[in-house]
Amino acid sequence: MSDAEKLPQEIDLLIEGGVVITMDPQARILYDGSVAIRGGRIVAVGERTELAGRYRPRKTLPARRKAVLPGLIDTHHHCLQNFLKGSRDDLALVDWIDQVSSPRIVMAVADYRAGRFDLQYHATHLGCIEALTCGITTLLNMEWATSPDLIAVYEKLGIRAVHTLTLTDYDQWGRPGMLLPMPEAYALADRLIERCRHSAGGRVTFRYGLACPNSCTGDLMRDVRALATAKGVGIHIHIAETKFEWDNMHDLYGATPVGYLHRIGLLGPDVLGAHCIWLSDEDIGLLKETGTTVNHNPECNMKVADGIAPIAKMLAAGVVVSLGTDSDAVNDNMDMFEAARTAAFLQKVSMQDPAVTPAYQVLEMATLGGARALGLGDELGSLEAGKKADVILVDLGVAHMRPINYIVNNLVYCASAARDVETVIVDGRIVVEDRRLLTVDAEAAIGEAEAYAARRFGTAGLFVSPYYGLGVAP
């Protein structure tokens, strides 16, 4: 080895002396570990003593009494619904969409067509601020009509995003204002694809978002399948979320939702299906056979009483399953540790088997599983040399985390993302430090969003709580 090779290598950041949960193929956990980062990528992961002296960092993050793990990946969210935290908890999904969600969607589509983009702008700020401060480094945001200018919000806040444009051509809810005419929708999708391809650092990608088989015709879904293949982008779709959908597909086509989508040729490894609750064993086999990946949103499914997705069966069959929060209207937070905990408990009680979905498996759903579901498993989801440096540090010194018996179990069953995530790194850049968002003034942005929504909803005759603008100056 030459003298030059013996000199410490200059790097951007060294995370030093933490409990490093790698999520790598060996499932390594380093109890006094370090992570070296340069140029937005991980260059080394190892014991602190092994890495000490090998690198000369521009910045060192001491990680004693902290867990160091891959950034959390939320594979299904609707930022527009962040305005609806704490809303109705007494409606089944079909009624909830009709009474709570669809009036805001109609408003969003109308605003977009009128060239007013403030509603989605503020909603996306709310969602990304909460996501980052909860340790979510990658967020799939499924929205209705959104200007390509919205991509700048993700860039400004520093989050990695999969921006998904919802498409529908069947007015299931009797609200024609929800439907963006298809020529406009396809043209908008093209502009979003182009904008995402030129996003800062390539951190924002695009997917076509089919609302669900109930509200999309077969022609639309076939068209989107062909477009996605031609343009090299993915597809996201709600699948088998409700018994209503299951019954409707059987009545119309004599098939399950998954069976029908397979029949028309939609499924494939570039398709991520949200929910996937009402599945037969044959459906699970089709998902595995086609490489279609799955997103699980346990808390949303519980709140609107959709049912319990057969996650343990899917995992056992080899289907890639990821985790999501769905929305702050039917969850009502973006705590991925809570989502993981709930996912584990739901499977254990529904299958009457405490051994299914152990803590490590659901943490994998929130990290590497999410990366694989988005086709990004080679770049994200684990702490390995060469991968993108999306990393979070979680405080282990707080009372509700101690004593620690098995670190992964403590994270899944004890951690609270909003309280315990201390540092968030995306592409090697620190965006949250000491629990404070560095990229925007979070309090000001939240206040502006609340004030805007109170005015906009009030003008439209929608309910506005007297607490909505709490702390916001008139």
N, C-alpha and C positions, 0 to 999 in steps of 0.2 A: 504494500500500500504506500502510495506517495505521501510526502509531507502535506500536500494540498488536500488529499483525501482524508487525512487525519484531522484536519481543522474542522471545527463545528460548522455545520451548514446553516446559512441564514434562512429563517422561516418567518412567516407573518405572525403566527400565534402558537403558543404551547399551552395546552390545558394540562395541568400538572397535579398528580397526586390524588386523583379521584377514584371512585368505584366505577370502572369503565365497563358498561354492559354493551358488548360489541354487536350482538345479534348476528354474528358471522356464522359460517357453516359449522364451526366447532363449538358454537354457543359459549365462547370464552367470556368470563367475567374476571377482570383484573382489579383486585382490591386495593392496590396502590399503583394505579395506572396513569398513563399520559397519552395525549393525542397531539400530534404535530400537524400543523396546517400551513400550506403555502399555495398562493395563487388560486384560492378558492377550493382546493382539494386536500384531502387527507394524505399526508406523505408517510406517516408511521403511527402505529398503535402498539403500545407495549408497556412493560413494567416501568415505573418511574425511574428506577435505577438504571435500566437498560437504555432509556432515551436520554438520561442526564448526560450532558457533555457532548452529545452528538449534534445538538442544535443550538443556534443562537437566535432566540425569538425577539421580534420587535416588541411583542407584548406577551406577558405570561398571565394566565388565569389560574390562580391557586384553586384547587378543587377538593381540598380536604373536607371531609364530611358532606360531600356532594356526590350524587350519581351523575355519571356522564353517559348519555345514550343518544341514539340517532333521533333527529327531529321527528315529531309525530306527524303522521300523514292522515288527513281527514278527507276521505274519498267521496263525500256527499254532503253538500251544504247549499243553502239558499240564503245569501246575504240579505236580500230584500226583506226576508221575514225577521231579520234582527230587530225591526221596529215593533214586533209583536210579542216580545218577551212577556211572560206572565199572562198571556191571553187565555182564551177559553180552554177548560179542561174537562168539558162535559159533552163533547161531540165526537161521534165516529168520524173517520177520515172524510168520507163522502160529504157529510154535513159540514165538517170543518172547512173543507175546500170551498164549498158553496157560500158559507156565511162569513168566514174569516179571511181566507186567503185570496179568493178570486176578486173581491173588490179592489184589493191593492194591485193585483196583476193587471186588471183592466186599467187602473190609473197609470201603472208603469208603461204599458203599451201605448196608451194615449199620449203620455208625456213624451215618449220617444218619438212618436210620429209627428208631434208638434215641435220637435227640436229642443225640448226641455229635458236635461239629463241630470238635474240636481238630485232627484229622488234616489236613483241608483248610485250616484256618486257618494252620497252620504251613507246609504245602506252598506256599500262596499267598505267604506272607512270603518263603520261599526264592526262589521264582520272580521276584517283583517286585524284591527286593533285587538279584539278579543282573542282571535286565533293566535297571534304571535305571543301575547302575554300568557297564553295557556300552553305554549310550547309547540304549537302547530306550525311547522315550517313549510308544508305543502298543503294547499287547500283546493279541492275541486268545488268551484262555485257555479251552480246551475241556475241560470237566470233567464228571464224573458228578454224582450227587446232591449239591448244595451248598445250604446254607442262604442265604437272602437276607442274613443278617447278614455273610456273607463280603464283600459289596460294600464294607463299611467298611474292609477291609484295603487295597483299591485306593485308597480315599479318603485313608487315613492316610499311605500311602507317597507319594502324589502322582502316581501313574502314570495315564495314560489307558488304559482297558481296554475290550475287547469280551468280555463274559462270555457264554460259550456253554454251554448245558446239553445234554449228550449224551443222546440218546433212542435206544432200541432195543427191539424187541418180539419178536425171534427169538433164541433161545439157541443161537447158532452154536458156542459153545465148551463146551457141557455144564456150564456154571456158572450155574444159575438165580439165584444171589445177585447176579449182575451186573445183572439187570434190575429196575429200579424199576417197579412196576406202573403202567400207563399213566394211570389216573385220578390217581394221586399225582403222576406226572411232569407232566401237563398243569396240575394245580393249582399245582405248584411253579413251572412256567414262568410262570404268570400272576403269582405273587408276585414273581418275579425281574424281570419286565418292569416292574412297578409300582415296585419298589425302584430299578431302574436309572434310570427316568425322573425320580426325585427325587434322583439322586446329586449329590454336591457339584460344582458347576460344570458339570453334565451330562457329566462326563468318562467315565462308565461307561454303555455301551449293551449291549443284549442281542441274542443270536441263538439261534434253535433250532439244535441240533447233531444232525444225523442221523449215526449212527455210520458206516455205509457200506451200499451196496446189499445186501451179503451178510447183514447182521444187522438189516435193517429190511424189513418187508413193504411191498408196494405200497400197502396201505391206510394204513399209518402215514405214508408219504411223501406221499400225497395229502392226508391230514389236516393235516400240518404245512405243506404248500404253502398250503392254504386259510387256516390260522391265521395264518401269516406275512403273507399279503396283508391279511387283516382287521385285524390288530393293527399293521401298519406296521413290522415288524421283519424282519431278514434271516435267512438260512439258511446254515449251514456244514456241509459233508459231505465225508468222505473219498471220493474217486472214483478208480477204476482204479489203485489203489495197487499191486496185485500181479497176477501172472499167474493166481494162484488165483482172484481175483475175476473176471478176464477170462474164464477158462474156465467158472466157475460161471454167470455171466450168459449165456454162449453156450449152455450146457447147459440152463438153465432157461427162457430167453426167446428164444433165437436172436438175441441182440443184444449189442453191446458195452455196457459199463456206461454210457457216455455216451448211447448210442442208447436204452437202456432208460429212463434218467431223462428223456430228451426225450419218449419215447413216453407216459410217465405224466404229463407236464406239470410236472415239478419245476423244470426249469432256468429261469434268468432273470437279470436284472441284479442282483437282490438275493441271488443264490446265489454263494457262494465255495467252490470245490472244492479240497480239499487233495490234493496229489501229482499226480494226472492224468498218470501214467506210461505206462500201456498204452492209447495212443490211436491210432486210425487217422486218416488225412487227413480222412475224413468227420466224425470226432468233433471235430477241430479246427474244421472248418467250422460244426458245430452250436454249439460254445462261442461262436464269434464271432457267429453269427446270433442267438443268444438273449441275448447280452450277459453270459453267465456268466463270472465272473472266476476266476482260478487262483492257488493258492499253491504255491510250489516249495520243497521241503526237501531240498536236495542231499545233505547229510551224513548225515541219517537214511536216505535211500534207498540210500546207499553202504554204510552199516554193516550193514543187514539184507539187502543185495543184492536190493532190489526191482527195480532197473532205473534207467534214465536217462530222465527226462521230456524230451519233445521241445520244450524251451523255445524254442529258436531258431525252430523252425517256428511255434510259437504266436505269438511276438512278430511274426514276419514276416506272419502272417495278421491281426494287429491285435487279438489277444486280450490283455486286461489281465492281466499276470503280476506277482505279488508274491513276497516272500521270507519264509521262516520258519526257525525252528530246531527245531521239532517237540517235542522234549523232551530233558531232560538224561540220559535213559536210552538214547537212541538217537542221540546227537549227539557229545559229551556236554557241550556248553556253550551259551551264548547269545550267541556272538560273531557278530554280523551281518556284520562285515567278512570274517570267515573264510567265512561262508556265501556271500557275494557272490563271493569269490575262487574257491571251490569250484564254484559255479554256472557261472562263466565258463569255467573249465578243463574241466569235464565236457562242455560243449557243443563246445568247440574240438576235444577229442580224439575225441569220439564222431562228430562230423561231418567230422573230418579237414580242418578249415578254421579256421586261426588268426584269421580276420577276424570270425567270428561272436561274438555277445555280448561286445562291448568293455566296458571297465571302466565307462564312463559309463552304459551300458544296465543293468548289474547294480546299480550304485549307485542308479539310478532305481527299479529293482524294490524296493530296500530303503527307499525314501522315498516318492516320488510314486506309484509303482506300488502300494505298500501302501495309501496313502490312497485311491486310485481303487478298488482291490479291495474296500475296506470302504465304498464310497459316500461317502467323506469328502474327495474330491479338491479340492473348493472351499474346504475349511477347513484342510487339513494337507498335508504332503509337500513343500512348497517354501517358500523364504523370499521372500514377496511381501507388500506392504502390504495389510492387511485380513485376512490369514490368522492363525490362532491361533499364538501364540508358543511353539512346541515346537522347541527349538534345542539343538544340542550343540556343544561346543568340543573339538577333538582336538589333542593335543600333537604338533607337528611338529618339535620340537627334539631328539627322542631319536635314538640312533644308527641304529636299524633303519628309521627313516623317511627318512634322509638319505643322499646328496643328493636333492633333489626335482627330477625332470625334468618330469613332468606330474602335477599335484596329485591328480587323480582316480585315475590309475593307482597312485600311491603309496598312497593311502588303501585302495583295493581289494586291492592285491597285497602291501602291507607292514604295514598297521595291525593292531594287536591291540586289540580293543575294551576288554577288562578292564584293560589296561595304559595305553592311550593316551587314552581318553575322560576328559577332565578336568572338564568342567562340563556339567550337564544341566539344561535349563529346560523346564518343562511349564506351559502356560497362563500364561507370563510369570513363573512362580515358580521360583527356583533350588532344585532338589531335590538336586543333587550339585554340590559345589564342591571344587576341589583334590582330586578323586577320593574325596571323603568324602560318604556319604549323610547328608543333613541331617534327614530326616523321622523316622527311627527309629535306635536304636542297633543297627547292623547285626550287630556281633559278638555282642551279647546275643541278638538274635532268632535268629541262626543256631544258636547254642549251645542255646537252648531248643528249637528245632525238632529238632536232632539228638538231644537227650536224650529228648524225647517219642517220637520215632520208634523209638529203640532200645527203649524200654519197650513201646510198642504192638506193634511187630513181634515182639519177643521173646515177649510174652504170647500172640500168635497163632501162634507156632511158625514164623515166617518167618525167613529168614537175616538175621543182623545181624553185620556185619564187626566184628572187634575194634578197628578204627580208627574206627568210626562216631562214637563220642563223643570223639574226640581233642580234648583241651584243655578238655573240659567237666567241671566238678567233679562228683563223685558226689552 
